[in-house]
């Protein structure tokens, strides 16, 4: 079982959810272990997200290793060097649009990378049962919902994009290693996350950034696609609950129980930003710009998370209004962070895929 003294390998720990999870871990009074952050530092990885952790715990309970999860030699060396007994695998290519334009990286990182981690864990742990491999996945593996149904843990997979297909394959690999080799694993499938440190190609930070710069707010299709939104801190608390109490071999859905159409969310963001910047309520709404719909765009996602609530006692603690307010406030207070991360590869990609439309 998970120990408070665990040596935890967090892959993708410099990314959005990974860095928030590391912050969350070090706030928990019952966690006395150490964290090895293993990150390739692609466009979405940013060690600045963890500068406070580095300052307080660096070289002792927090360690960083730059590396690719597809590099079997490097991954195996990290397991041996630190005596890793817990893995939380956030490392993934995760943006649907990028997967449509360039699927190869998604196949490599999300499938081959997960396989490489599993093999390293299996070799290093050699049948141990006091270890855990937790795999973080997405509700997008389930495909698209009608108007009233919900994704459950036993919902059949029906991925619609190269991204969701690659994550579905990685989920199946993790599950297969439990059934075939007895590797202690858990899997979680979460709804859309939002909060601090989110790379600004995603919907909420992109809209806040474009409002800040008085740029158009691109909305796909008719804007009526529905997503279930989960504050990243609540996602982190759910993962921690799974590490401590989750049944090995099981999957847990993590949802915000909070459905919004994209256009209603954008309108609400416009109002929040306008209020915080002392603008008229509808000031930013005139920037809303409907663009051609994304290929294979799933209409609705919604998660039933009764299992994790009933079996592990988890529940979300942040309402959507509170979470949106905290998120907008964070971005407006960290404009220099945004300026730094939106340069280079991100700037080129956003110009090609959004601003040219």
C-alpha positions as CSV (number, residue, x, y, z in Angstrom):
1,X,0.0,0.0,0.0
2,X,1.0,3.6,-0.5
3,X,3.3,4.9,2.3
4,X,3.7,8.4,3.6
5,X,7.4,7.8,3.2
6,X,7.0,7.0,-0.5
7,X,9.6,7.9,-3.2
8,X,7.3,9.0,-5.9
9,X,8.1,9.4,-9.6
10,X,5.9,12.1,-11.1
11,X,6.2,12.1,-14.8
12,X,5.2,15.3,-16.6
13,X,5.6,17.1,-13.3
14,X,6.5,20.4,-14.8
15,X,3.2,20.5,-16.8
16,X,-0.1,21.9,-15.7
17,X,-1.7,19.1,-13.7
18,X,1.7,17.6,-12.7
19,X,3.0,20.8,-11.2
20,X,-0.2,21.4,-9.4
21,X,-0.1,17.9,-8.0
22,X,3.4,18.4,-6.7
23,X,2.3,21.6,-5.0
24,X,-0.6,19.7,-3.5
25,X,1.5,16.8,-2.2
26,X,3.8,19.1,-0.3
27,X,0.8,20.8,1.4
28,X,-0.3,17.5,2.8
29,X,0.8,17.0,6.4
30,X,0.6,13.2,6.1
31,X,3.0,13.1,3.1
32,X,6.6,12.8,4.3
33,X,8.2,11.2,1.3
34,X,10.1,12.6,-1.7
35,X,9.2,13.4,-5.3
36,X,11.3,12.9,-8.4
37,X,9.9,15.1,-11.1
38,X,10.7,13.5,-14.5
39,X,9.9,15.8,-17.4
40,X,11.0,16.3,-21.0
41,X,10.4,20.0,-20.8
42,X,8.6,20.3,-24.1
43,X,6.6,23.5,-24.9
44,X,4.1,22.8,-22.0
45,X,6.7,21.9,-19.3
46,X,7.8,24.8,-17.2
47,X,10.0,24.5,-14.1
48,X,9.0,28.0,-13.1
49,X,5.8,26.4,-12.0
50,X,7.7,24.8,-9.2
51,X,10.2,27.4,-8.2
52,X,8.7,27.6,-4.6
53,X,9.0,23.8,-4.3
54,X,12.6,23.9,-5.5
55,X,13.5,26.6,-3.1
56,X,12.0,24.9,-0.1
57,X,12.6,21.2,-0.8
58,X,15.1,21.0,-3.7
59,X,17.9,18.5,-3.3
60,X,16.2,16.9,-0.4
61,X,12.6,15.8,-0.8
62,X,12.2,17.3,-4.3
63,X,14.4,16.3,-7.2
64,X,14.3,17.0,-10.9
65,X,15.4,14.7,-13.7
66,X,15.1,15.9,-17.3
67,X,14.1,13.0,-19.6
68,X,11.8,11.5,-22.1
69,X,9.5,8.7,-20.8
70,X,10.2,6.9,-24.1
71,X,13.9,6.6,-23.2
72,X,14.0,3.2,-21.5
73,X,17.6,3.5,-20.4
74,X,17.0,6.9,-18.7
75,X,13.8,5.8,-17.1
76,X,15.3,2.6,-15.7
77,X,18.2,4.5,-14.3
78,X,15.9,6.9,-12.5
79,X,14.0,3.9,-10.9
80,X,17.4,2.5,-9.7
81,X,18.9,5.7,-8.6
82,X,16.1,6.9,-6.3
83,X,14.4,3.6,-5.4
84,X,11.1,4.6,-6.8
85,X,8.1,2.8,-5.3
86,X,5.2,4.9,-6.6
87,X,4.6,6.3,-10.1
88,X,2.1,8.9,-11.0
89,X,2.1,9.2,-14.8
90,X,0.9,12.6,-16.0
91,X,3.4,12.7,-18.9
92,X,1.4,13.0,-22.2
93,X,0.8,15.0,-25.3
94,X,-2.6,16.3,-24.5
95,X,-4.0,18.9,-26.9
96,X,-6.6,17.5,-29.4
97,X,-5.9,20.1,-32.1
98,X,-2.2,19.3,-32.0
99,X,-3.0,15.6,-32.4
100,X,-5.0,16.3,-35.5
101,X,-2.2,18.3,-37.1
102,X,0.6,16.0,-35.9
103,X,-0.5,12.6,-34.5
104,X,2.9,10.9,-34.5
105,X,4.1,12.6,-31.2
106,X,0.9,11.5,-29.5
107,X,1.4,7.8,-30.5
108,X,5.0,7.9,-29.3
109,X,4.6,9.7,-26.0
110,X,1.2,8.4,-24.9
111,X,1.5,4.8,-26.0
112,X,5.2,4.0,-26.3
113,X,6.1,6.2,-23.3
114,X,3.5,4.5,-21.1
115,X,4.8,1.1,-22.2
116,X,8.4,2.1,-21.4
117,X,7.4,3.2,-17.9
118,X,5.4,0.0,-17.3
119,X,8.4,-2.1,-18.4
120,X,10.8,-0.2,-16.1
121,X,8.4,-0.5,-13.2
122,X,7.9,-4.2,-13.8
123,X,11.7,-4.8,-13.9
124,X,12.5,-2.6,-11.0
125,X,9.8,-3.9,-8.7
126,X,10.1,-7.6,-9.6
127,X,6.8,-8.8,-8.1
128,X,6.6,-6.4,-5.1
129,X,3.1,-5.6,-3.9
130,X,4.0,-2.6,-1.7
131,X,4.3,-0.4,-4.9
132,X,1.9,1.4,-7.2
133,X,1.7,2.6,-10.8
134,X,-1.0,5.2,-11.1
135,X,-2.0,6.3,-14.7
136,X,-3.7,9.6,-15.3
137,X,-6.1,9.6,-18.2
138,X,-9.0,11.5,-19.7
139,X,-12.8,11.2,-20.2
140,X,-12.2,11.7,-23.9
141,X,-11.4,8.0,-24.3
142,X,-15.1,7.3,-23.9
143,X,-16.1,9.4,-27.0
144,X,-19.2,11.5,-27.2
145,X,-22.4,11.5,-25.1
146,X,-26.0,12.3,-25.9
147,X,-28.0,14.8,-23.9
148,X,-28.6,13.0,-20.7
149,X,-26.1,10.1,-20.2
150,X,-22.9,10.0,-18.2
151,X,-19.5,8.3,-18.5
152,X,-19.1,5.5,-15.9
153,X,-16.0,3.4,-15.2
154,X,-17.5,0.6,-17.3
155,X,-18.5,2.7,-20.3
156,X,-17.1,1.3,-23.5
157,X,-14.2,3.2,-25.0
158,X,-14.9,5.0,-28.3
159,X,-12.1,7.6,-28.9
160,X,-12.6,10.1,-31.7
161,X,-9.3,11.9,-32.1
162,X,-5.6,10.7,-32.3
163,X,-5.2,12.1,-28.8
164,X,-8.0,10.2,-27.2
165,X,-7.1,7.1,-29.2
166,X,-3.6,7.2,-27.9
167,X,-4.8,7.7,-24.3
168,X,-7.2,4.8,-24.7
169,X,-4.4,2.6,-25.8
170,X,-2.3,3.6,-22.8
171,X,-5.1,2.8,-20.4
172,X,-5.5,-0.6,-21.9
173,X,-1.7,-1.2,-21.6
174,X,-1.8,-0.3,-17.9
175,X,-4.8,-2.5,-17.2
176,X,-3.1,-5.4,-19.2
177,X,0.0,-5.2,-17.0
178,X,-2.2,-5.6,-13.9
179,X,-3.9,-8.7,-15.3
180,X,-0.9,-10.2,-17.1
181,X,1.9,-9.5,-14.7
182,X,0.2,-8.6,-11.5
183,X,1.7,-5.1,-11.5
184,X,-0.1,-3.0,-8.9
185,X,-1.9,-0.3,-10.9
186,X,-4.7,2.2,-10.7
187,X,-6.2,4.4,-13.4
188,X,-8.2,7.6,-13.3
189,X,-10.2,9.3,-16.1
190,X,-10.9,12.9,-15.4
191,X,-13.0,15.6,-17.0
192,X,-11.6,19.0,-18.2
193,X,-9.3,20.6,-15.8
194,X,-8.8,24.3,-15.2
195,X,-6.8,26.4,-12.8
196,X,-3.3,28.0,-12.4
197,X,-0.3,27.1,-14.6
198,X,-2.5,25.9,-17.5
199,X,-0.7,26.3,-20.8
200,X,-2.5,29.0,-22.8
201,X,-3.6,27.0,-25.8
202,X,-6.4,25.5,-23.7
203,X,-9.9,27.1,-23.7
204,X,-10.0,29.0,-20.4
205,X,-6.4,30.5,-20.4
206,X,-6.6,31.2,-24.1
207,X,-9.7,33.3,-23.6
208,X,-8.3,35.2,-20.6
209,X,-5.1,35.8,-22.6
210,X,-6.9,37.1,-25.7
211,X,-9.1,39.3,-23.6
212,X,-6.1,40.8,-21.9
213,X,-4.7,41.6,-25.4
214,X,-8.2,42.6,-26.9
215,X,-7.9,39.8,-29.4
216,X,-10.7,37.7,-31.0
217,X,-12.0,34.8,-28.8
218,X,-12.2,31.8,-31.1
219,X,-15.2,29.4,-30.4
220,X,-15.6,26.2,-32.4
221,X,-18.8,25.5,-34.4
222,X,-21.9,26.7,-32.7
223,X,-20.3,26.9,-29.3
224,X,-22.8,24.4,-27.8
225,X,-20.3,21.5,-27.2
226,X,-20.6,20.6,-23.5
227,X,-17.7,19.9,-21.1
228,X,-17.6,18.9,-17.4
229,X,-15.1,21.2,-15.6
230,X,-13.0,20.2,-12.7
231,X,-10.8,22.5,-10.7
232,X,-7.2,21.2,-10.8
233,X,-6.8,21.2,-7.0
234,X,-9.8,18.9,-6.7
235,X,-8.3,16.6,-9.3
236,X,-5.1,16.4,-7.3
237,X,-7.0,15.6,-4.1
238,X,-8.8,12.8,-5.9
239,X,-5.5,11.3,-7.2
240,X,-4.1,11.4,-3.7
241,X,-7.1,9.6,-2.4
242,X,-6.6,6.9,-5.0
243,X,-3.0,6.5,-4.0
244,X,-3.9,6.0,-0.4
245,X,-7.1,4.0,-0.6
246,X,-7.7,2.9,-4.2
247,X,-8.2,-0.7,-5.0
248,X,-5.4,-2.1,-7.2
249,X,-6.5,-2.9,-10.7
250,X,-9.4,-0.4,-10.5
251,X,-10.3,2.6,-12.5
252,X,-11.8,5.8,-11.0
253,X,-13.7,8.5,-12.8
254,X,-13.0,12.1,-11.5
255,X,-15.5,14.7,-12.5
256,X,-16.5,18.2,-11.6
257,X,-20.2,17.5,-11.9
258,X,-20.3,20.8,-13.6
259,X,-21.5,21.0,-17.2
260,X,-21.2,24.1,-19.3
261,X,-21.5,24.8,-23.0
262,X,-18.4,26.4,-24.5
263,X,-20.2,29.5,-25.5
264,X,-21.8,30.0,-22.0
265,X,-18.4,29.5,-20.4
266,X,-16.8,32.0,-22.7
267,X,-19.5,34.6,-22.0
268,X,-19.1,34.0,-18.2
269,X,-15.3,34.5,-18.5
270,X,-16.0,37.7,-20.4
271,X,-18.1,39.0,-17.5
272,X,-15.6,38.0,-14.8
273,X,-12.6,39.6,-16.6
274,X,-14.6,42.7,-17.4
275,X,-15.5,43.1,-13.7
276,X,-11.9,42.6,-12.6
277,X,-10.6,45.1,-15.1
278,X,-13.5,47.6,-14.4
279,X,-14.9,47.3,-17.9
280,X,-18.5,47.3,-19.0
281,X,-20.1,43.8,-18.5
282,X,-20.3,43.0,-22.2
283,X,-17.0,44.7,-23.2
284,X,-15.2,41.5,-24.2
285,X,-18.2,39.6,-25.6
286,X,-17.9,41.6,-28.9
287,X,-14.6,39.7,-29.4
288,X,-16.3,36.3,-29.6
289,X,-15.5,34.8,-33.0
290,X,-17.1,31.5,-34.2
291,X,-14.6,29.5,-36.3
292,X,-14.9,26.2,-38.2
293,X,-15.5,23.3,-36.0
294,X,-12.7,20.9,-35.0
295,X,-12.8,17.6,-36.9
296,X,-14.3,14.8,-34.9
297,X,-15.4,17.3,-32.2
298,X,-17.2,15.4,-29.4
299,X,-20.5,17.0,-28.6
300,X,-20.7,16.4,-24.8
301,X,-18.7,14.9,-22.0
302,X,-20.1,14.3,-18.5
303,X,-18.7,12.1,-15.8
304,X,-20.4,10.1,-13.1
305,X,-18.0,10.0,-10.2
306,X,-20.1,8.1,-7.7
307,X,-17.5,5.3,-7.4
308,X,-14.7,7.5,-6.0
309,X,-17.1,9.4,-3.8
310,X,-18.7,6.3,-2.3
311,X,-15.7,4.0,-2.1
312,X,-12.9,6.5,-1.3
313,X,-14.8,9.4,0.4
314,X,-13.6,12.0,-2.1
315,X,-15.7,15.0,-3.1
316,X,-14.9,18.2,-5.0
317,X,-14.4,21.2,-2.7
318,X,-14.3,24.1,-5.2
319,X,-17.4,25.4,-6.9
320,X,-17.1,26.5,-10.5
321,X,-17.8,30.1,-9.7
322,X,-15.0,30.1,-7.0
323,X,-12.7,28.2,-9.3
324,X,-13.2,30.5,-12.3
325,X,-12.7,33.5,-10.0
326,X,-9.5,32.1,-8.6
327,X,-8.3,31.1,-12.1
328,X,-8.9,34.5,-13.7
329,X,-7.3,36.3,-10.7
330,X,-4.2,34.1,-11.0
331,X,-3.7,34.7,-14.7
332,X,-4.3,38.5,-14.4
333,X,-1.7,38.5,-11.5
334,X,0.8,36.5,-13.5
335,X,0.9,38.2,-16.9
336,X,4.7,37.9,-17.0
337,X,4.4,34.1,-16.7
338,X,2.0,34.2,-19.6
339,X,4.4,36.4,-21.7
340,X,7.2,33.9,-21.1
341,X,5.3,30.8,-22.0
342,X,3.5,32.1,-25.0
343,X,6.8,32.8,-26.9
344,X,8.5,30.5,-29.3
345,X,6.8,27.3,-30.5
346,X,3.5,28.2,-28.8
347,X,3.4,31.6,-30.5
348,X,4.0,30.1,-33.9
349,X,1.4,27.4,-33.4
350,X,-1.3,29.7,-32.1
351,X,-0.8,32.1,-35.0
352,X,-1.1,29.3,-37.5
353,X,-4.1,27.6,-36.0
354,X,-6.2,30.4,-34.5
355,X,-5.3,33.9,-35.6
356,X,-5.2,33.1,-39.3
357,X,-8.8,32.1,-39.3
